[in-house]
């Protein structure tokens, strides 16, 4: 029974640093994604100055991502829009 305790101790001593390292790598990836702004200050200013009511409603219902994509699609020249 004493050997089982030693094996478990060695297992935990080896496992905990590996799990801690994996957690740190995962958190670094999350931090990198959060560090990059999804929307620039200029885009917000331009949206607030020029958005149509339906685009504002999209912003209220669905957030910046969808509202800005609708806004950008409207502002894109017609020959560049997807059918």
DRENPA-3360 file (N, C-alpha, C; in nm, 2 decimals, always signed):
BEGIN
1 = XXXXXXXX = +0.08/-0.12/+0.00/+0.00/+0.00/+0.00/+0.09/+0.13/+0.00 ~ +0.20/+0.12/+0.06/+0.29/+0.23/+0.06/+0.34/+0.27/-0.08 ~ +0.36/+0.17/-0.16/+0.41/+0.19/-0.30/+0.31/+0.26/-0.38 ~ +0.18/+0.23/-0.36/+0.07/+0.30/-0.43/+0.08/+0.45/-0.40 ~ +0.10/+0.48/-0.28/+0.11/+0.63/-0.24/+0.23/+0.70/-0.31 ~ +0.34/+0.63/-0.32/+0.46/+0.69/-0.39/+0.43/+0.71/-0.53 ~ +0.37/+0.61/-0.59/+0.34/+0.62/-0.74/+0.24/+0.73/-0.76 ~ +0.14/+0.75/-0.68/+0.05/+0.86/-0.69/+0.11/+0.99/-0.67;
9 = XXXXXXXX = +0.20/+1.00/-0.58/+0.28/+1.13/-0.55/+0.36/+1.16/-0.67 ~ +0.43/+1.07/-0.73/+0.52/+1.09/-0.85/+0.43/+1.13/-0.96 ~ +0.32/+1.07/-0.98/+0.23/+1.10/-1.09/+0.18/+1.24/-1.07 ~ +0.14/+1.28/-0.95/+0.09/+1.42/-0.93/+0.20/+1.52/-0.95 ~ +0.32/+1.49/-0.91/+0.43/+1.58/-0.92/+0.46/+1.61/-1.07 ~ +0.45/+1.51/-1.15/+0.47/+1.52/-1.29/+0.35/+1.58/-1.37 ~ +0.23/+1.55/-1.32/+0.11/+1.59/-1.39/+0.08/+1.74/-1.37 ~ +0.09/+1.79/-1.25/+0.05/+1.92/-1.22/+0.13/+2.03/-1.30;
17 = XXXXXXXX = +0.26/+2.02/-1.31/+0.33/+2.12/-1.39/+0.28/+2.12/-1.54 ~ +0.26/+2.00/-1.59/+0.22/+1.99/-1.73/+0.08/+2.05/-1.75 ~ -0.01/+2.02/-1.66/-0.15/+2.09/-1.67/-0.14/+2.24/-1.65 ~ -0.05/+2.28/-1.56/-0.03/+2.43/-1.54/+0.02/+2.49/-1.67 ~ +0.12/+2.43/-1.74/+0.17/+2.48/-1.86/+0.07/+2.48/-1.97 ~ -0.01/+2.38/-1.98/-0.12/+2.38/-2.09/-0.22/+2.49/-2.06 ~ -0.26/+2.51/-1.93/-0.35/+2.61/-1.90/-0.29/+2.75/-1.93 ~ -0.16/+2.77/-1.91/-0.10/+2.90/-1.94/-0.10/+2.92/-2.09;
25 = XXXXXXXX = -0.07/+2.82/-2.17/-0.07/+2.83/-2.32/-0.21/+2.87/-2.37 ~ -0.31/+2.80/-2.31/-0.45/+2.83/-2.35/-0.49/+2.97/-2.31 ~ -0.45/+3.02/-2.20/-0.48/+3.16/-2.16/-0.41/+3.26/-2.24 ~ -0.29/+3.23/-2.29/-0.21/+3.32/-2.38/-0.29/+3.33/-2.51 ~ -0.34/+3.22/-2.56/-0.42/+3.23/-2.68/-0.55/+3.32/-2.67 ~ -0.61/+3.30/-2.55/-0.73/+3.38/-2.52/-0.69/+3.53/-2.51 ~ -0.58/+3.56/-2.44/-0.54/+3.70/-2.42/-0.50/+3.76/-2.56 ~ -0.44/+3.69/-2.65/-0.40/+3.74/-2.78/-0.53/+3.78/-2.86;
33 = XXXXXXXX = -0.63/+3.70/-2.85/-0.75/+3.73/-2.92/-0.82/+3.85/-2.86 ~ -0.82/+3.86/-2.73/-0.88/+3.98/-2.67/-0.80/+4.11/-2.69 ~ -0.68/+4.10/-2.71/-0.59/+4.21/-2.72/-0.62/+4.29/-2.85 ~ -0.65/+4.21/-2.96/-0.67/+4.28/-3.09/-0.81/+4.34/-3.09 ~ -0.83/+4.46/-3.12/-0.96/+4.52/-3.12/-1.04/+4.47/-3.24 ~ -1.17/+4.44/-3.22/-1.25/+4.39/-3.32/-1.30/+4.50/-3.41 ~ -1.31/+4.62/-3.35/-1.36/+4.74/-3.42/-1.27/+4.85/-3.38 ~ -1.23/+4.93/-3.48/-1.15/+5.04/-3.46/-1.23/+5.17/-3.42;
41 = XXXXXXXX = -1.17/+5.26/-3.36/-1.23/+5.38/-3.32/-1.29/+5.46/-3.44 ~ -1.22/+5.46/-3.55/-1.26/+5.53/-3.67/-1.39/+5.46/-3.73 ~ -1.39/+5.33/-3.72/-1.51/+5.26/-3.77/-1.63/+5.29/-3.69 ~ -1.62/+5.30/-3.56/-1.73/+5.33/-3.47/-1.78/+5.47/-3.49 ~ -1.68/+5.57/-3.51/-1.72/+5.71/-3.54/-1.79/+5.72/-3.67 ~ -1.74/+5.65/-3.77/-1.80/+5.66/-3.90/-1.94/+5.59/-3.90 ~ -1.96/+5.48/-3.83/-2.09/+5.41/-3.81/-2.19/+5.51/-3.75 ~ -2.15/+5.57/-3.64/-2.24/+5.65/-3.56/-2.28/+5.78/-3.64;
49 = XXXXXXXX = -2.19/+5.83/-3.73/-2.22/+5.95/-3.81/-2.31/+5.91/-3.93 ~ -2.29/+5.79/-3.99/-2.36/+5.77/-4.12/-2.45/+5.65/-4.12 ~ -2.48/+5.59/-4.01/-2.56/+5.47/-4.01/-2.71/+5.50/-4.03 ~ -2.77/+5.42/-4.10/-2.92/+5.43/-4.13/-2.99/+5.37/-4.01 ~ -3.12/+5.40/-3.99/-3.20/+5.34/-3.88/-3.20/+5.19/-3.88 ~ -3.21/+5.12/-3.99/-3.21/+4.98/-3.99/-3.07/+4.92/-3.95 ~ -2.96/+4.99/-3.98/-2.83/+4.95/-3.93/-2.82/+4.97/-3.78 ~ -2.87/+5.07/-3.73/-2.87/+5.10/-3.58/-2.95/+4.99/-3.51;
57 = XXXXXXXX = -3.07/+4.95/-3.57/-3.15/+4.84/-3.52/-3.07/+4.71/-3.52 ~ -3.00/+4.69/-3.62/-2.92/+4.57/-3.63/-2.81/+4.57/-3.52 ~ -2.75/+4.69/-3.50/-2.65/+4.70/-3.39/-2.72/+4.67/-3.25 ~ -2.83/+4.72/-3.23/-2.90/+4.70/-3.10/-2.93/+4.55/-3.08 ~ -2.98/+4.48/-3.19/-3.03/+4.34/-3.18/-2.91/+4.25/-3.18 ~ -2.81/+4.27/-3.27/-2.71/+4.17/-3.29/-2.56/+4.21/-3.26 ~ -2.54/+4.34/-3.23/-2.41/+4.38/-3.19/-2.33/+4.44/-3.30 ~ -2.20/+4.48/-3.27/-2.11/+4.55/-3.36/-2.08/+4.47/-3.49;
65 = XXXXXXXX = -2.05/+4.34/-3.47/-2.01/+4.26/-3.58/-2.10/+4.26/-3.70 ~ -2.22/+4.22/-3.67/-2.33/+4.22/-3.78/-2.36/+4.36/-3.83 ~ -2.38/+4.45/-3.74/-2.41/+4.59/-3.78/-2.31/+4.65/-3.87 ~ -2.18/+4.63/-3.84/-2.07/+4.69/-3.92/-2.06/+4.61/-4.06 ~ -2.09/+4.48/-4.06/-2.09/+4.42/-4.19/-2.20/+4.46/-4.28 ~ -2.32/+4.49/-4.22/-2.43/+4.55/-4.30/-2.39/+4.69/-4.35 ~ -2.33/+4.77/-4.26/-2.29/+4.90/-4.29/-2.19/+4.90/-4.40 ~ -2.09/+4.82/-4.39/-1.98/+4.81/-4.49/-2.03/+4.76/-4.63;
73 = XXXXXXXX = -2.13/+4.67/-4.62/-2.19/+4.62/-4.75/-2.26/+4.73/-4.82 ~ -2.33/+4.81/-4.75/-2.40/+4.92/-4.81/-2.31/+5.02/-4.87 ~ -2.20/+5.05/-4.80/-2.10/+5.15/-4.85/-2.01/+5.10/-4.96 ~ -2.00/+4.97/-4.98/-1.92/+4.91/-5.08/-1.98/+4.94/-5.22 ~ -1.90/+4.98/-5.32/-1.95/+5.00/-5.46/-2.03/+4.88/-5.51 ~ -2.13/+4.91/-5.58/-2.22/+4.80/-5.63/-2.15/+4.69/-5.71 ~ -2.05/+4.72/-5.78/-1.98/+4.62/-5.87/-1.89/+4.53/-5.78 ~ -1.87/+4.56/-5.66/-1.79/+4.48/-5.57/-1.87/+4.39/-5.48;
81 = XXX = -2.00/+4.41/-5.48/-2.09/+4.34/-5.39/-2.11/+4.20/-5.44 ~ -2.13/+4.10/-5.35/-2.16/+3.97/-5.39/-2.31/+3.96/-5.43 ~ -2.35/+3.88/-5.53/-2.49/+3.88/-5.58/-2.57/+3.82/-5.47;
% end
